[in-house]
Amino acid sequence: MSAPELMGLLARALAHTDAGMPMPSRLCRACVEVLGAQSGTLTLSATPEARLTVSTSDGVSTQIDDLEETLGEGPGRVALTEDRIVVTTIDQDGPVDVAFPLFSHMVRAVGAPGTAYAVPMRVAGRVVGVLSLYAVADLGRGLKDAQFLADALGLALLGELDSLDWSTRAQIHQATGMVTAQLRITPSDALAVLRGHAFASTTTLETVAHDVLARRLVFRYDEAHAVEAKRTEEP
């Protein structure tokens, strides 16, 4: 399909979305419809460790995005760092993908056999984020069309930067700094600690970061003991 035809389809799908929703959410939903997927997410990223999911159409893609954020690996990460489309089959009995073995194993718990797509969003030759899609079978359109729309969305999102909520990413960054100081380790190791705790607790990285900032969770014995003692004293 030609570029004008694809943009026409996107425009029509966008017109049918709720005008009261934020533009990134409307773009995500419109793109999911045009490409024949069941759900999707849009993620902006300066680096693999500085990702901000700006929109989601809900569904399986949300669960996949949460899992990638917690584990620090997955198709979205590969699409971002290697600037290529990554296609992953979600199959209870399928082989583990060697590119992201832990993710490949854990994503089976999502319980929805299908296919996950991670498409890099490019602006002026630079990858600025990832369009992630989930489809029960194959996409309704080819990967070339998916790449074209992903690039169009990347350009559109750059105009929405000032309206985006960066608070969640800031909280994760602040929590990483606190764990760095508590354990006297590097920021990358501190982020790994946070991810490990989220994985072990079956929760999200965002939730763990919030607990660290609220000092409900600490990673140094003396502080942990003080917090526990305070809880014991509270009525």
C-alpha positions, 0 to 999 in steps of 0.5 A, spaced: 500 500 500 502 506 498 504 512 503 498 516 502 493 510 502 496 508 509 496 515 511 489 516 509 487 509 513 490 512 519 487 519 519 480 515 518 481 511 524 484 517 528 477 520 527 473 514 530 477 515 536 475 518 542 477 526 541 477 526 549 483 522 549 490 524 549 493 524 542 498 519 543 493 514 545 489 516 539 495 514 535 496 508 538 489 505 537 488 508 530 495 504 528 492 498 532 486 498 527 489 500 521 495 494 522 489 489 524 492 488 531 489 486 537 493 491 542 499 495 542 503 500 545 508 506 544 514 507 547 519 513 547 526 511 548 533 515 548 536 509 551 534 502 552 534 504 560 531 510 559 524 508 556 517 511 557 511 508 555 507 514 552 500 510 550 497 503 550 491 500 547 491 496 553 490 488 552 496 483 552 501 488 549 500 492 556 502 485 559 508 484 555 511 491 556 510 491 563 514 484 563 520 487 558 520 493 563 521 488 569 526 484 566 530 489 562 530 484 556 525 483 550 523 484 543 522 492 544 529 492 547 532 489 541 528 493 536 531 499 539 538 497 540 539 494 533 534 498 529 530 492 526 523 489 526 523 483 531 517 478 531 516 473 537 511 468 537 508 467 544 507 459 544 506 455 550 510 449 547 515 453 542 522 454 543 525 459 548 528 465 544 536 466 545 536 473 544 531 474 550 531 467 554 528 469 560 522 474 557 521 468 552 520 463 557 516 468 562 511 471 556 508 464 556 504 466 563 501 471 559 496 466 557 495 468 550 498 465 544 499 469 538 505 474 535 508 480 538 511 485 534 516 490 536 517 496 530 523 501 531 520 508 530 525 512 526 525 520 525 531 523 521 535 516 521 535 515 529 530 510 533 526 514 538 522 509 540 518 502 539 511 501 536 509 494 540 503 490 537 500 484 539 496 479 534 492 473 535 495 471 528 499 475 523 498 482 522 493 485 517 498 488 513 505 487 512 511 489 516 513 494 511 506 498 512 508 497 519 514 500 519 512 506 515 506 507 520 511 507 526 516 512 523 510 516 522 508 516 529 515 517 531 515 524 528 508 525 531 510 524 538 516 528 538 511 534 537 507 531 544 513 531 548 511 537 552 504 534 554 507 527 556 507 525 563 515 523 565 513 522 572 514 515 572 520 515 569 523 520 574 521 516 580 524 510 577 531 514 576 530 517 583 529 510 586 535 507 582 539 513 585 537 511 592 539 504 591 545 506 588 547 510 595 544 504 599 548 499 596 554 503 594 553 500 587 553 503 580 546 505 577 546 500 572 547 495 578 542 498 582 536 498 576 538 491 576 536 490 583 530 494 582 528 489 577 530 483 580 525 485 586 520 486 582 520 480 578 521 476 585 515 480 588 511 479 581 509 486 581 512 492 576 518 496 576 514 502 577 511 499 584 517 497 586 520 504 585 514 508 588 516 503 595 523 505 595 521 513 594 516 512 600 521 508 604 517 502 605 522 498 601 530 499 603 536 495 601 540 496 607 540 492 613 540 498 618 535 502 614 530 496 613 531 494 621 529 501 622 523 501 618 520 495 621 521 497 628 517 503 626 512 499 623 512 495 629 511 501 634 505 503 629 498 502 632 
